[in-house]
Amino acid sequence: MIGRLRGRIVEKQPPRLVIDVGGVGYEVDAPMSTFFALSQQAGEVTLLTQMVVREDAILLYGFAEDAERRLFRELIKVSGVGAKLALTVLSGMSVADFVATIEADDAARLTGLPGVGKKTAARLLVEMRDKLSGTDIAPGLNGAPAQAGLEPDGSGARADARHALIALGYKPAEADRLLRGIDTESLDSEALIREALKRAVR
């Protein structure tokens, strides 16, 4: 089991990172909140990881905060929620927002996330309410995600943001709709993704 990685980021293509650890490149999928946090770090970074073993692959998922990893672990225990959908949930809202959504019984906000239909939302509300009861998943979490730190590059940033949204489960037309109207000239790709994700869960 790989529970933690420390190394240099050598490739960033949301939701995938490649971390160089002693000359070995580890491919890690991460929620956008982790991408935003890593944008403020220079040199070596540290990621908490969760390894998921499937018949056809061994996958690593990385998180900047322990609260994110703990919520991810609880989400993938829910029937019908796989690692990809759990990553989408964590990309679409913070841990604190997710906990508040469950406590408020807000199915509509959950169905605003790609891949979360009414049945999945209902299942999440029921099962996660029990899982979160009496836990300390949310406390200690940083507030708003860190600001992105890459230089904007206009249309290239938009293309990267669109690619990332599609990788997170949004259909191409939906990704285009979420990005429409956002100033793509002054924002980098990670900032564009964050703005689009805010629109998705309104």
C-alpha positions in Angstrom: 0.0 0.0 0.0 1.4 3.4 -1.0 0.0 6.0 1.5 2.2 9.0 0.8 4.4 10.4 -2.0 7.0 13.2 -1.8 8.7 14.4 -4.9 8.6 16.9 -7.8 5.7 17.5 -10.1 7.0 16.8 -13.6 3.6 16.8 -15.4 0.2 18.3 -14.8 -2.8 17.5 -16.9 -5.9 17.6 -14.7 -7.0 15.4 -13.1 -3.6 13.6 -13.6 -0.2 14.4 -12.0 3.1 12.7 -12.5 5.3 12.9 -9.4 9.0 12.2 -9.7 10.1 10.3 -6.6 13.8 9.4 -6.7 13.7 9.1 -10.5 10.5 7.1 -10.6 7.4 8.8 -12.0 4.1 8.0 -10.3 0.9 8.8 -12.1 -1.6 10.1 -9.6 -5.2 11.3 -10.2 -6.2 14.1 -7.9 -9.3 16.3 -7.3 -9.1 19.9 -8.5 -8.9 21.2 -4.9 -5.5 19.4 -4.6 -4.3 21.0 -7.9 -5.2 24.4 -6.5 -3.3 23.8 -3.3 -0.2 22.5 -5.1 -0.1 25.6 -7.3 1.2 27.5 -4.3 4.0 25.1 -3.6 7.5 25.2 -5.2 10.0 22.4 -5.3 9.1 19.1 -3.7 5.4 18.4 -2.8 3.9 15.9 -0.5 0.7 14.0 -1.4 -1.4 11.7 0.7 -2.4 8.8 -1.5 -5.0 6.1 -1.8 -4.2 3.0 -3.9 -7.1 1.3 -5.7 -6.5 -2.2 -7.1 -8.6 -3.3 -10.0 -8.5 -6.4 -12.1 -6.9 -4.4 -15.0 -5.0 -1.7 -13.2 -3.4 -0.4 -10.0 -4.3 3.2 -9.6 -3.1 6.0 -7.2 -5.2 8.9 -6.1 -3.6 11.9 -4.4 -4.8 14.5 -1.9 -3.4 17.6 -0.4 -5.5 17.2 2.8 -6.2 14.2 5.0 -9.8 15.2 5.2 -10.1 14.8 1.4 -8.5 11.4 1.5 -10.8 10.3 4.3 -13.9 11.5 2.5 -12.7 9.8 -0.7 -12.3 6.5 1.2 -15.9 6.8 2.5 -17.3 7.7 -0.9 -15.9 4.7 -2.7 -17.6 2.5 -0.1 -21.0 3.7 -1.3 -22.7 1.3 -3.7 -22.5 2.7 -7.3 -19.8 5.3 -6.4 -16.4 4.4 -7.9 -13.1 6.2 -7.6 -13.7 8.4 -10.6 -17.1 9.6 -9.4 -15.6 10.2 -5.9 -12.9 12.3 -7.5 -15.5 14.3 -9.4 -17.4 15.0 -6.1 -14.3 16.2 -4.5 -13.5 18.4 -7.5 -16.9 19.9 -7.5 -17.1 20.9 -3.8 -14.9 21.1 -0.8 -15.1 18.6 2.0 -16.9 21.2 4.2 -19.4 21.9 1.5 -20.1 18.2 0.9 -20.7 17.7 4.7 -23.0 20.7 4.7 -24.9 19.4 1.6 -25.4 16.0 3.3 -26.6 17.7 6.5 -29.0 19.9 4.5 -30.3 16.9 2.6 -29.7 18.9 -0.6 -30.1 16.4 -3.4 -30.3 19.1 -6.0 -26.7 20.2 -5.4 -25.4 16.7 -5.7 -27.2 16.1 -9.0 -25.4 19.2 -10.3 -22.2 17.1 -10.4 -21.6 15.0 -13.5 -22.4 11.3 -13.1 -24.6 11.9 -10.0 -28.2 11.2 -10.9 -31.2 11.3 -8.6 -30.7 7.7 -7.4 -27.1 8.2 -6.7 -27.8 11.4 -4.9 -30.4 9.8 -2.7 -28.0 6.9 -1.9 -25.3 9.4 -1.0 -27.6 11.3 1.3 -28.7 8.2 3.1 -25.3 6.4 3.3 -23.0 9.3 3.8 -25.2 10.8 6.6 -24.5 7.7 8.6 -20.8 7.6 7.7 -20.3 11.3 8.6 -22.2 11.1 11.8 -19.8 11.5 14.7 -16.7 11.8 12.5 -14.3 14.7 12.3 -13.8 14.7 8.5 -14.5 18.4 8.0 -12.8 20.1 10.9 -9.2 21.2 10.2 -9.8 21.6 6.5 -8.4 24.7 4.9 -11.1 27.1 3.8 -11.2 28.2 0.2 -8.8 26.4 -2.2 -5.5 28.1 -2.9 -5.3 30.4 -5.8 -3.8 29.0 -8.9 -0.2 30.0 -9.6 0.4 29.4 -13.3 0.6 32.1 -15.9 -2.4 32.5 -18.1 -2.0 31.5 -21.7 -5.3 32.5 -23.3 -6.9 29.9 -25.6 -4.4 27.3 -24.5 -5.7 27.6 -20.9 -9.3 27.2 -22.1 -8.4 24.1 -24.1 -6.7 22.6 -21.0 -9.6 23.5 -18.8 -12.1 21.9 -21.3 -10.0 18.8 -21.4 -9.9 18.6 -17.6 -13.7 19.0 -17.3 -14.3 16.3 -19.8 -11.9 14.0 -17.9 -13.9 14.7 -14.7 -17.0 13.4 -16.4 -18.6 16.4 -18.0 -19.9 16.0 -21.6 -18.1 18.2 -24.1 -21.2 20.4 -24.7 -21.6 20.9 -20.9 -17.9 21.7 -20.5 -18.3 24.4 -23.2 -21.4 25.8 -21.5 -19.6 26.0 -18.1 -16.6 27.8 -19.7 -18.7 30.2 -21.8 -18.6 33.8 -20.6 -15.5 33.3 -18.4 -12.6 35.6 -19.2 -10.2 33.1 -20.7 -7.5 35.7 -21.4 -6.7 36.7 -17.9 -7.1 33.3 -16.1 -4.9 30.2 -16.2 -6.3 26.8 -16.8 -6.7 25.9 -13.1 -8.6 29.1 -12.3 -10.8 28.5 -15.3 -11.6 25.0 -14.0 -12.4 26.3 -10.6 -14.8 29.0 -12.0 -16.5 26.4 -14.2 -16.9 24.0 -11.2 -18.5 26.8 -9.2 -21.1 27.3 -12.0 -21.8 23.6 -12.1 -23.0 23.3 -8.5 -24.9 26.5 -8.2 
